[in-house]
């Protein structure tokens, strides 16, 4: 117990000494939790209706490089994921969204607080995928040379599993 208290007090003193320096660090890192609420809308002109919504969970991280006391460069990378029956259908959809942002940051370093202004530019990519299964029937064509358990040309009566994706 005494050793734990000593370790905590030492870490706090180290943090106070580190914040007392006037120059600051060259690098800053941030890691955080992200949640995203997504609405699903049916865009059919006749059925124009709200289908449902769901939450996606993930994380993000920022890497900041301080060029000097007031100017920095920021890279912000993040991803969220939903692996659920989001539309309450019988098929499960794997939904992933990743984002990447980059830009400058201008900081006003004071003795206690550091307000800043930043503009980040970048993009996001969303991908949906689903695993599908089927059993080949007797009309499945056989190539001239087929080996048993050939994944490319399985022949009739074989269970096939594939992942279909779009982004």
NORCORSUL-V841213 format. One line per field, one symbol per residue. psi: psi as a letter, one per 40 degrees, with the letter a starting at -180 (. if undefined). burial: b if it has 9 or more other ideal C-beta (glycine too) atoms within 8 Angstrom, else e. A space follows every 10 residues. Layout:
psi->???
burial->???
This chain:
psi->dddddddddd ddddddddee iddiidiihh hiihihhhih hhehddegih diiiiiiaii ihhhhhdade hihhhhhiii ihgigdefae hhhhhhhiih iiiihhigha ddigiihihh iaaihhhhih hiiihiaeeh ihidhhihfh ddgeaifhhh hihhii.
burial->eeeeeeeeee eeeeeeeeee eeeeeeebee eeebbbebeb ebeeeeeeee ebebbbbbbb bbbbebeeee bbbbbbbbbb bbeebbeeee eebbbbbbbb bbbbbbbeee eeeeebebeb ebeeeebbbb beeeebeeeb eeeeebeeeb eeebbbeeeb eeeeeee
